C-alpha cells in the first residue's frame, strides 16, 4: 500500500513539474507597470478655430511611456458637425500627434439617416473623414446597404461605399 502511494505521489509530482516547465505564454506581452499609466473615464476635447470640433470619451485608457499613442477601450466619439455623428466602439488607438483614432472592434456609427456598422475604422481628424476597408452595413427605416470599404466626409455629408455594393430599399 505504501509503495502504491509513493508511486502515485511521484508520478503526480513529475507531471506537475513538467507542466510548469513546459508552460509558455506565447502572444502575451506584459508591459511593466512603471512604464505605463492608466486611467478610467478619459474625456478629450478637440478644438479647431476656437470651436469645439469633437469629443472623445473612453472607459479605460493606457498611456505607454515613450509612445505617441493612447490605448483605449469602450469609446464614444461625438463629432460636432451639422448633422452630428456619433461613433461607438471597443478597443481603439488614439494617435497623439495626428489626432487620428483607429477603432478595431464593435463599431457603430449613428448618422441622421441611420446606423452604420463595421469591424474597424479610422477617424482622420484633420480631414474630418471616416474610412475603412472592412465590410459595412448601413441601415435606416427605408433601406439597407452592404458593401466593402468606405470613405465618409463628415463636413460634406457624403458617404462612399467602395466595393461590392448591394442595396435593399423599402417602401
N, CA, C and O of each residue as an XYZ file, in Angstrom:
684
protein
N       0.823     -1.187      0.000
C       0.000      0.000      0.000
C       0.867      1.250      0.000
O       0.591      2.205     -0.725
N       1.938      1.241      0.833
C       2.835      2.369      0.890
C       3.510      2.584     -0.458
O       3.713      3.722     -0.883
N       3.855      1.499     -1.124
C       4.548      1.567     -2.411
C       3.670      2.215     -3.477
O       4.147      3.029     -4.268
N       2.373      1.851     -3.498
C       1.447      2.436     -4.476
C       1.260      3.933     -4.213
O       1.187      4.731     -5.147
N       1.183      4.301     -2.943
C       1.019      5.711     -2.580
C       2.199      6.549     -3.067
O       2.015      7.608     -3.667
N       3.429      6.056     -2.798
C       4.617      6.789     -3.226
C       4.749      6.817     -4.744
O       5.249      7.792     -5.306
N       4.306      5.758     -5.407
C       4.333      5.729     -6.873
C       3.394      6.786     -7.445
O       3.780      7.533     -8.344
N       2.169      6.855     -6.935
C       1.194      7.857     -7.386
C       1.690      9.264     -7.058
O       1.563     10.171     -7.880
N       2.250      9.453     -5.871
C       2.769     10.752     -5.469
C       3.928     11.196     -6.366
O       3.973     12.356     -6.775
N       4.839     10.318     -6.671
C       5.985     10.690     -7.509
C       5.561     10.948     -8.954
O       6.111     11.843     -9.596
N       4.612     10.200     -9.477
C       4.107     10.450    -10.834
C       3.390     11.798    -10.879
O       3.584     12.564    -11.823
N       2.574     12.095     -9.887
C       1.867     13.378     -9.827
C       2.849     14.539     -9.741
O       2.680     15.549    -10.424
N       3.869     14.398     -8.908
C       4.875     15.454     -8.770
C       5.621     15.659    -10.084
O       5.865     16.796    -10.489
N       5.981     14.576    -10.745
C       6.696     14.672    -12.024
C       5.820     15.374    -13.076
O       6.321     16.204    -13.835
N       4.528     15.055    -13.129
C       3.620     15.699    -14.083
C       3.482     17.193    -13.814
O       3.487     18.000    -14.744
N       3.362     17.553    -12.564
C       3.237     18.975    -12.207
C       4.497     19.734    -12.603
O       4.412     20.839    -13.138
N       5.663     19.152    -12.346
C       6.930     19.804    -12.714
C       7.026     19.952    -14.226
O       7.443     21.007    -14.704
N       6.653     18.929    -14.994
C       6.692     19.011    -16.459
C       5.729     20.067    -16.991
O       6.054     20.781    -17.940
N       4.571     20.167    -16.400
C       3.602     21.182    -16.828
C       4.140     22.576    -16.557
O       4.033     23.454    -17.414
N       4.711     22.795    -15.392
C       5.249     24.111    -15.041
C       6.412     24.481    -15.955
O       6.486     25.617    -16.424
N       7.317     23.546    -16.214
C       8.475     23.822    -17.070
C       8.044     24.051    -18.520
O       8.587     24.929    -19.191
N       7.096     23.290    -19.000
C       6.680     23.364    -20.401
C       5.687     24.458    -20.709
O       5.417     24.698    -21.886
N       5.133     25.128    -19.739
C       4.117     26.166    -19.967
C       4.752     27.438    -20.490
O       5.675     27.974    -19.877
N       4.257     27.929    -21.632
C       4.740     29.177    -22.223
C       3.545     30.071    -22.496
O       2.484     29.593    -22.898
N       3.710     31.337    -22.284
C       2.644     32.300    -22.552
C       2.940     33.020    -23.864
O       3.290     34.200    -23.854
N       2.806     32.330    -24.981
C       3.050     32.935    -26.285
C       1.988     33.961    -26.596
O       0.811     33.773    -26.288
N       2.409     35.042    -27.206
C       1.467     36.057    -27.644
C       1.065     37.055    -26.575
O       0.318     37.990    -26.861
N       1.532     36.882    -25.371
C       1.173     37.815    -24.310
C       2.414     38.622    -23.954
O       3.414     38.073    -23.490
N       2.341     39.909    -24.172
C       3.436     40.794    -23.812
C       3.013     41.629    -22.620
O       2.078     42.425    -22.708
N       3.684     41.450    -21.541
C       3.369     42.222    -20.352
C       4.291     43.429    -20.297
O       5.512     43.297    -20.378
N       3.703     44.587    -20.160
C       4.478     45.803    -20.031
C       4.587     46.127    -18.553
O       3.575     46.184    -17.854
N       5.801     46.339    -18.072
C       5.938     46.659    -16.643
C       5.123     47.898    -16.290
O       5.078     48.859    -17.058
N       4.487     47.871    -15.141
C       3.582     48.954    -14.763
C       4.302     50.278    -14.545
O       3.673     51.331    -14.648
N       5.594     50.265    -14.248
C       6.287     51.524    -14.040
C       6.570     52.246    -15.358
O       7.042     53.383    -15.345
N       6.286     51.602    -16.504
C       6.468     52.225    -17.809
C       5.151     52.722    -18.394
O       5.149     53.283    -19.490
N       4.065     52.542    -17.719
C       2.766     52.947    -18.253
C       1.957     53.670    -17.190
O       2.209     53.564    -15.990
N       0.995     54.395    -17.677
C      -0.006     54.986    -16.801
C      -1.354     54.598    -17.366
O      -1.497     54.404    -18.573
N      -2.325     54.486    -16.511
C      -3.663     54.174    -17.000
C      -4.682     54.944    -16.179
O      -4.415     55.397    -15.065
N      -5.852     55.072    -16.771
C      -6.912     55.794    -16.064
C      -8.269     55.284    -16.525
O      -8.395     54.664    -17.581
N      -9.251     55.552    -15.731
C     -10.650     55.275    -16.070
C     -11.318     56.610    -16.351
O     -11.010     57.621    -15.719
N     -12.243     56.599    -17.315
C     -13.017     57.795    -17.581
C     -12.266     58.880    -18.340
O     -12.217     60.025    -17.890
N     -11.679     58.537    -19.489
C     -10.975     59.521    -20.311
C     -11.985     60.398    -21.057
O     -12.987     59.898    -21.567
N     -11.716     61.710    -21.119
C     -12.535     62.656    -21.877
C     -11.595     63.647    -22.543
O     -10.934     64.439    -21.872
N     -11.540     63.595    -23.887
C     -10.711     64.510    -24.659
C     -11.601     65.436    -25.471
O     -12.591     64.999    -26.058
N     -11.249     66.707    -25.502
C     -11.931     67.691    -26.356
C     -10.944     68.147    -27.414
O      -9.769     68.367    -27.121
N     -11.416     68.289    -28.642
C     -10.568     68.812    -29.705
C     -11.215     70.068    -30.264
O     -12.351     70.046    -30.737
N     -10.469     71.160    -30.202
C     -10.981     72.432    -30.705
C     -10.281     72.775    -32.012
O      -9.101     72.483    -32.202
N     -11.029     73.395    -32.896
C     -10.486     73.874    -34.156
C     -11.012     75.281    -34.369
O     -12.224     75.488    -34.430
N     -10.120     76.243    -34.483
C     -10.533     77.633    -34.650
C     -11.309     78.170    -33.461
O     -12.215     78.986    -33.629
N     -10.966     77.723    -32.266
C     -11.650     78.181    -31.063
C     -12.982     77.494    -30.798
O     -13.591     77.703    -29.749
N     -13.433     76.682    -31.734
C     -14.711     75.963    -31.592
C     -14.446     74.501    -31.244
O     -13.473     73.912    -31.716
N     -15.296     73.931    -30.434
C     -15.209     72.514    -30.106
C     -15.591     71.711    -31.351
O     -16.715     71.830    -31.839
N     -14.663     70.892    -31.874
C     -14.893     70.125    -33.095
C     -15.392     68.710    -32.801
O     -16.296     68.216    -33.476
N     -14.802     68.058    -31.792
C     -15.247     66.726    -31.414
C     -14.823     66.410    -29.989
O     -13.923     67.035    -29.429
N     -15.505     65.414    -29.421
C     -15.222     64.952    -28.065
C     -15.042     63.446    -28.084
O     -15.775     62.735    -28.771
N     -14.073     62.965    -27.333
C     -13.809     61.536    -27.222
C     -13.962     61.129    -25.761
O     -13.357     61.723    -24.868
N     -14.780     60.107    -25.536
C     -14.973     59.540    -24.205
C     -14.526     58.079    -24.255
O     -14.748     57.401    -25.258
N     -13.897     57.586    -23.181
C     -13.488     56.186    -23.103
C     -13.569     55.717    -21.662
O     -13.325     56.482    -20.728
N     -13.917     54.441    -21.497
C     -13.979     53.872    -20.153
C     -12.588     53.721    -19.554
O     -12.368     54.066    -18.392
N     -11.639     53.203    -20.350
C     -10.283     52.955    -19.868
C      -9.273     53.489    -20.868
O      -9.513     53.453    -22.075
N      -8.152     53.983    -20.378
C      -7.080     54.466    -21.242
C      -5.741     54.052    -20.655
O      -5.543     54.103    -19.441
N      -4.820     53.639    -21.526
C      -3.469     53.284    -21.118
C      -2.503     54.161    -21.901
O      -2.590     54.265    -23.124
N      -1.582     54.790    -21.176
C      -0.602     55.706    -21.751
C       0.783     55.071    -21.626
O       1.430     55.228    -20.590
N       1.252     54.364    -22.643
C       2.593     53.781    -22.554
C       3.670     54.864    -22.567
O       3.526     55.888    -23.235
N       4.751     54.627    -21.820
C       5.849     55.582    -21.771
C       6.556     55.611    -23.120
O       6.715     54.574    -23.763
N       6.978     56.789    -23.545
C       7.696     56.987    -24.802
C       6.882     56.588    -26.030
O       7.458     56.321    -27.084
N       5.584     56.544    -25.918
C       4.726     56.248    -27.068
C       3.964     57.503    -27.430
O       3.774     58.398    -26.606
N       3.544     57.552    -28.643
C       2.779     58.690    -29.131
C       1.313     58.287    -29.328
O       0.593     58.884    -30.129
N       0.889     57.266    -28.584
C      -0.463     56.733    -28.721
C      -1.073     56.508    -27.346
O      -0.371     56.358    -26.346
N      -2.402     56.487    -27.329
C      -3.146     56.101    -26.137
C      -3.983     54.887    -26.533
O      -4.692     54.925    -27.538
N      -3.907     53.819    -25.757
C      -4.719     52.629    -25.994
C      -5.975     52.758    -25.142
O      -5.897     52.884    -23.920
N      -7.134     52.725    -25.798
C      -8.374     52.979    -25.075
C      -9.409     51.895    -25.345
O      -9.362     51.220    -26.373
N     -10.334     51.737    -24.420
C     -11.414     50.753    -24.509
C     -12.760     51.448    -24.387
O     -12.891     52.471    -23.715
N     -13.749     50.878    -25.045
C     -15.140     51.337    -24.960
C     -15.245     52.837    -25.220
O     -15.463     53.635    -24.308
N     -15.085     53.193    -26.488
C     -15.050     54.611    -26.838
C     -16.394     55.125    -27.335
O     -17.238     54.371    -27.818
N     -16.555     56.415    -27.201
C     -17.642     57.155    -27.832
C     -17.023     58.436    -28.375
O     -16.437     59.224    -27.632
N     -17.164     58.630    -29.679
C     -16.650     59.829    -30.320
C     -17.843     60.627    -30.826
O     -18.655     60.123    -31.602
N     -17.941     61.846    -30.390
C     -19.043     62.733    -30.781
C     -18.452     63.820    -31.676
O     -17.702     64.679    -31.212
N     -18.799     63.773    -32.970
C     -18.297     64.743    -33.930
C     -19.331     65.853    -34.050
O     -20.447     65.632    -34.519
N     -18.950     67.028    -33.625
C     -19.872     68.158    -33.573
C     -19.912     68.846    -34.925
O     -19.219     69.834    -35.167
N     -20.719     68.311    -35.775
C     -20.899     68.785    -37.130
C     -22.397     68.932    -37.330
O     -23.171     68.523    -36.464
N     -22.809     69.482    -38.401
C     -24.247     69.513    -38.675
C     -24.514     68.640    -39.873
O     -24.180     69.054    -40.983
N     -25.083     67.476    -39.735
C     -25.605     66.855    -38.516
C     -24.481     66.219    -37.686
O     -23.400     65.933    -38.201
N     -24.759     66.002    -36.391
C     -23.778     65.381    -35.517
C     -23.635     63.902    -35.849
O     -24.585     63.254    -36.289
N     -22.427     63.378    -35.631
C     -22.110     61.979    -35.883
C     -21.605     61.382    -34.580
O     -20.781     61.986    -33.893
N     -22.100     60.192    -34.238
C     -21.684     59.501    -33.022
C     -21.059     58.166    -33.407
O     -21.679     57.366    -34.107
N     -19.836     57.925    -32.953
C     -19.144     56.668    -33.206
C     -18.913     55.989    -31.868
O     -18.380     56.597    -30.940
N     -19.316     54.722    -31.771
C     -19.023     53.956    -30.563
C     -18.308     52.683    -30.980
O     -18.539     52.148    -32.064
N     -17.431     52.203    -30.098
C     -16.671     51.005    -30.417
C     -15.920     50.471    -29.225
O     -16.012     50.990    -28.113
N     -15.178     49.422    -29.489
C     -14.427     48.749    -28.430
C     -13.006     49.242    -28.330
O     -12.770     50.405    -27.999
N     -12.052     48.372    -28.612
C     -10.640     48.712    -28.484
C     -10.237     49.709    -29.562
O     -10.649     49.598    -30.716
N      -9.424     50.687    -29.165
C      -9.030     51.757    -30.074
C      -7.640     52.260    -29.730
O      -7.125     52.047    -28.632
N      -7.049     52.941    -30.715
C      -5.763     53.597    -30.522
C      -5.922     55.044    -30.967
O      -6.381     55.318    -32.076
N      -5.540     55.959    -30.096
C      -5.601     57.390    -30.402
C      -4.182     57.884    -30.616
O      -3.348     57.770    -29.718
N      -3.893     58.434    -31.792
C      -2.578     58.960    -32.133
C      -2.482     60.402    -31.637
O      -3.216     61.272    -32.106
N      -1.586     60.654    -30.696
C      -1.482     61.977    -30.084
C      -0.981     63.047    -31.056
O      -1.345     64.215    -30.923
N      -0.165     62.671    -32.013
C       0.388     63.646    -32.949
C      -0.633     64.044    -34.019
O      -0.894     65.231    -34.215
N      -1.204     63.064    -34.706
C      -2.131     63.361    -35.806
C      -3.561     63.608    -35.332
O      -4.377     64.155    -36.074
N      -3.865     63.208    -34.103
C      -5.221     63.291    -33.534
C      -6.189     62.323    -34.221
O      -7.406     62.490    -34.137
N      -5.636     61.301    -34.905
C      -6.450     60.290    -35.561
C      -6.817     59.188    -34.566
O      -6.103     58.946    -33.593
N      -7.931     58.534    -34.829
C      -8.427     57.462    -33.968
C      -8.611     56.212    -34.811
O      -9.250     56.259    -35.862
N      -8.052     55.089    -34.355
C      -8.200     53.802    -35.020
C      -9.048     52.917    -34.115
O      -8.625     52.579    -33.010
N     -10.224     52.543    -34.567
C     -11.132     51.724    -33.769
C     -11.127     50.320    -34.383
O     -11.257     50.172    -35.598
N     -10.976     49.290    -33.540
C     -10.756     47.949    -34.082
C     -11.825     46.922    -33.738
O     -11.667     45.755    -34.095
N     -12.882     47.292    -33.077
C     -13.920     46.288    -32.810
C     -15.251     46.925    -32.434
O     -15.301     48.012    -31.858
N     -16.335     46.217    -32.776
C     -17.708     46.570    -32.386
C     -18.058     48.029    -32.676
O     -18.404     48.787    -31.770
N     -17.967     48.403    -33.928
C     -18.161     49.803    -34.282
C     -19.576     50.057    -34.771
O     -20.121     49.316    -35.589
N     -20.148     51.123    -34.246
C     -21.471     51.567    -34.663
C     -21.414     53.084    -34.830
O     -21.008     53.811    -33.923
N     -21.831     53.543    -36.013
C     -21.833     54.976    -36.295
C     -23.284     55.405    -36.468
O     -23.991     54.896    -37.338
N     -23.719     56.338    -35.640
C     -25.086     56.847    -35.732
C     -25.057     58.148    -36.521
O     -24.407     59.120    -36.134
N     -25.778     58.140    -37.638
C     -25.896     59.299    -38.513
C     -27.344     59.759    -38.509
O     -28.199     59.098    -37.919
N     -27.631     60.875    -39.154
C     -29.007     61.370    -39.155
C     -29.952     60.415    -39.884
O     -31.130     60.338    -39.536
N     -29.457     59.684    -40.892
C     -30.318     58.807    -41.688
C     -30.324     57.360    -41.236
O     -31.139     56.582    -41.731
N     -29.458     56.965    -40.325
C     -29.425     55.569    -39.928
C     -28.203     55.214    -39.126
O     -27.567     56.065    -38.504
N     -27.884     53.918    -39.156
C     -26.776     53.368    -38.378
C     -25.867     52.579    -39.309
O     -26.334     51.781    -40.121
N     -24.567     52.812    -39.184
C     -23.576     52.098    -39.971
C     -22.766     51.224    -39.032
O     -22.329     51.680    -37.975
N     -22.561     49.962    -39.417
C     -21.787     49.030    -38.590
C     -20.630     48.478    -39.406
O     -20.770     48.210    -40.599
N     -19.472     48.308    -38.747
C     -18.288     47.733    -39.368
C     -17.371     47.177    -38.288
O     -17.650     47.313    -37.097
N     -16.264     46.541    -38.715
C     -15.348     45.909    -37.760
C     -14.122     46.750    -37.427
O     -13.478     46.516    -36.404
N     -13.788     47.720    -38.267
C     -12.680     48.615    -37.947
C     -12.854     49.902    -38.735
O     -13.485     49.917    -39.792
N     -12.289     50.984    -38.210
C     -12.334     52.240    -38.945
C     -11.252     53.164    -38.455
O     -10.643     52.956    -37.406
N     -11.030     54.197    -39.249
C     -10.069     55.232    -38.894
C     -10.777     56.574    -38.991
O     -11.385     56.890    -40.013
N     -10.696     57.363    -37.923
C     -11.197     58.740    -37.932
C      -9.982     59.621    -38.194
O      -9.084     59.721    -37.357
N      -9.962     60.261    -39.366
C      -8.870     61.143    -39.751
C      -9.313     62.555    -39.382
O     -10.071     63.192    -40.113
N      -8.839     63.022    -38.261
C      -9.318     64.264    -37.666
C      -9.096     65.479    -38.558
O      -9.996     66.303    -38.717
N      -7.911     65.596    -39.138
C      -7.591     66.788    -39.933
C      -8.466     66.915    -41.178
O      -8.714     68.025    -41.649
N      -8.939     65.783    -41.717
C      -9.773     65.787    -42.923
C     -11.261     65.618    -42.615
O     -12.100     65.673    -43.514
N     -11.579     65.411    -41.329
C     -12.955     65.086    -40.917
C     -13.509     63.939    -41.767
O     -14.600     64.027    -42.329
N     -12.724     62.863    -41.842
C     -13.055     61.721    -42.684
C     -13.064     60.438    -41.872
O     -12.209     60.223    -41.013
N     -14.052     59.584    -42.158
C     -14.132     58.240    -41.599
C     -13.805     57.289    -42.744
O     -14.354     57.426    -43.837
N     -12.912     56.323    -42.502
C     -12.515     55.397    -43.563
C     -12.370     53.985    -43.000
O     -11.973     53.796    -41.850
N     -12.701     52.995    -43.838
C     -12.481     51.592    -43.504
C     -12.322     50.802    -44.787
O     -12.794     51.220    -45.844
N     -11.656     49.661    -44.695
C     -11.568     48.746    -45.829
C     -12.318     47.450    -45.526
O     -12.258     46.501    -46.308
N     -13.013     47.405    -44.410
C     -13.774     46.226    -43.984
C     -15.204     46.272    -44.523
O     -15.627     47.266    -45.114
N     -15.939     45.181    -44.310
C     -17.351     45.125    -44.697
C     -18.148     46.109    -43.857
O     -17.865     46.311    -42.676
N     -19.151     46.719    -44.483
C     -20.011     47.660    -43.774
C     -21.473     47.297    -44.020
O     -21.814     46.632    -44.998
N     -22.319     47.751    -43.109
C     -23.771     47.636    -43.273
C     -24.381     48.938    -42.784
O     -24.206     49.332    -41.631
N     -25.101     49.598    -43.681
C     -25.726     50.883    -43.385
C     -27.233     50.675    -43.456
O     -27.762     50.334    -44.514
N     -27.936     50.880    -42.325
C     -29.373     50.628    -42.283
C     -30.129     51.857    -41.805
O     -29.638     52.654    -41.006
N     -31.343     51.977    -42.329
C     -32.276     53.001    -41.866
C     -33.674     52.418    -42.006
O     -33.828     51.238    -42.320
N     -34.689     53.236    -41.775
C     -36.066     52.773    -41.926
C     -36.406     52.451    -43.376
O     -37.284     51.627    -43.634
N     -35.726     53.086    -44.323
C     -36.105     52.935    -45.731
C     -35.120     52.130    -46.570
O     -35.409     51.867    -47.738
N     -33.966     51.723    -46.029
C     -33.014     50.960    -46.834
C     -32.000     50.219    -45.967
O     -31.817     50.512    -44.785
N     -31.344     49.238    -46.612
C     -30.174     48.558    -46.068
C     -29.165     48.482    -47.203
O     -29.477     48.001    -48.292
N     -27.955     48.961    -46.942
C     -26.897     48.918    -47.937
C     -25.704     48.207    -47.318
O     -25.276     48.526    -46.208
N     -25.170     47.227    -48.064
C     -23.994     46.485    -47.618
C     -22.905     46.656    -48.659
O     -23.190     46.857    -49.840
N     -21.669     46.578    -48.226
C     -20.544     46.695    -49.134
C     -19.238     46.505    -48.404
O     -19.205     46.141    -47.228
N     -18.151     46.761    -49.130
C     -16.818     46.627    -48.573
C     -16.066     47.937    -48.784
O     -16.007     48.456    -49.899
N     -15.505     48.455    -47.726
C     -14.759     49.707    -47.795
C     -15.677     50.912    -47.770
O     -16.810     50.865    -48.248
N     -15.162     52.000    -47.198
C     -15.988     53.195    -47.065
C     -15.105     54.406    -46.828
O     -14.092     54.324    -46.133
N     -15.493     55.517    -47.407
C     -14.949     56.811    -47.019
C     -16.145     57.727    -46.801
O     -17.079     57.742    -47.603
N     -16.114     58.467    -45.747
C     -17.210     59.383    -45.433
C     -16.619     60.731    -45.029
O     -15.878     60.825    -44.051
N     -16.944     61.746    -45.770
C     -16.532     63.119    -45.455
C     -17.619     63.721    -44.578
O     -18.702     64.050    -45.061
N     -17.333     63.863    -43.304
C     -18.340     64.320    -42.347
C     -18.786     65.746    -42.646
O     -19.978     66.048    -42.588
N     -17.841     66.624    -42.964
C     -18.209     68.024    -43.194
C     -18.943     68.234    -44.521
O     -19.580     69.272    -44.705
N     -18.869     67.271    -45.451
C     -19.586     67.372    -46.718
C     -20.853     66.529    -46.730
O     -21.620     66.577    -47.692
N     -21.082     65.755    -45.667
C     -22.260     64.893    -45.558
C     -22.323     63.898    -46.718
O     -23.387     63.671    -47.294
N     -21.150     63.296    -47.062
C     -21.064     62.336    -48.161
C     -20.480     61.029    -47.669
O     -19.513     61.011    -46.907
N     -21.092     59.913    -48.122
C     -20.596     58.580    -47.817
C     -20.385     57.862    -49.142
O     -21.253     57.884    -50.015
N     -19.228     57.225    -49.285
C     -18.934     56.470    -50.496
C     -18.545     55.058    -50.097
O     -17.562     54.858    -49.384
N     -19.318     54.070    -50.557
C     -19.005     52.665    -50.330
C     -18.183     52.215    -51.524
O     -18.584     52.445    -52.665
N     -17.043     51.579    -51.291
C     -16.057     51.373    -52.338
C     -16.263     50.149    -53.221
O     -16.030     50.240    -54.426
N     -16.690     49.010    -52.681
C     -16.793     47.768    -53.460
C     -17.979     46.931    -53.014
O     -18.499     47.095    -51.910
N     -18.398     46.025    -53.899
C     -19.422     45.013    -53.598
C     -20.683     45.616    -52.986
O     -21.200     45.102    -51.993
N     -21.171     46.687    -53.563
C     -22.325     47.400    -53.011
C     -23.618     46.662    -53.367
O     -23.864     46.337    -54.528
N     -24.438     46.406    -52.345
C     -25.748     45.773    -52.527
C     -26.733     46.538    -51.660
O     -26.498     46.750    -50.470
N     -27.839     46.949    -52.270
C     -28.822     47.728    -51.524
C     -30.212     47.147    -51.606
O     -30.602     46.572    -52.622
N     -30.951     47.300    -50.534
C     -32.367     46.926    -50.475
C     -33.111     48.154    -49.978
O     -32.802     48.709    -48.924
N     -34.112     48.570    -50.774
C     -34.891     49.756    -50.412
C     -36.306     49.344    -50.078
O     -36.881     48.486    -50.747
N     -36.874     49.951    -49.043
C     -38.206     49.599    -48.564
C     -39.178     50.727    -48.879
O     -38.804     51.900    -48.916
N     -40.428     50.352    -49.104
C     -41.473     51.346    -49.372
C     -42.195     51.708    -48.118
O     -43.109     52.531    -48.148
